[in-house]
């Protein structure tokens, strides 16, 4: 895993293996092996941060949250759920070399038009951006929202 960069997230311990020439990582939440890609590297670290520092129970984290947008099946990278399994945070993860720009925000906003989470997080593992959703816009936040109040 030396080929993946250090991220601006707490380090995580990953169970990894090489199968058929591909590096794989164990996803304890879903109980399966996943191909370790640069985006998956970031997702594993975000999940570690959510479960550790943010205090989110693993049962409240849904990966590859299914949604239908314009008749097409899509998947949000991570959705954190709260009371009654209602989404409270939609997370869009990108590989470290991908800039978090307006296109990434637009993608998350499109996904959230279906998910309806009050908060968005956009990250490439190096930079993290949080937004609060309102009826007609998304307001950038200067601090990480405390999601535990919504669980």
C-alpha positions, 0 to 999 in steps of 0.5 A: 500500500506504499503507492497510496499517499498519506492523507489528511485523515487519521491513519487506519489499519487495513487488512489487505491481500493480493489476489490475481495481481490486484490489491484488495482490502477487507471491508468489515462493514460489508464483510467482503473484499474490495479492489483497492483503488485510489478512491477506495483508499480515501473511502476507507480512511473516511470511514475510519474517521467517521467511526473513530473521531466523529463517533458514528456507529458503524451501523449508521454508515451505508457505503455505495448508497443506491439511488436513481437519478433521471432514470439511471441507477447511481451510488453515493459513496457514503451516507450516514443515517440517523433516527429512523435510518434517515440520511444525515450526511452524504459523503462524496469521496475522490482519489487524492489526485482529484481536485475538489471543484464545482463538478464534485459539488454538483455531483453531490448536490445531484445525489442529495436531491434524492438522498435529502441529507442535511449535510454534505462532505466532499473529500479527496482525503487531503482536503475536506469540505462540508456544506449545510443544505437548505431549501434552495442552496448549500452553505459552506461550513467552517467546521465539521458538523456534530452529527451525533446530535442527529443520530 
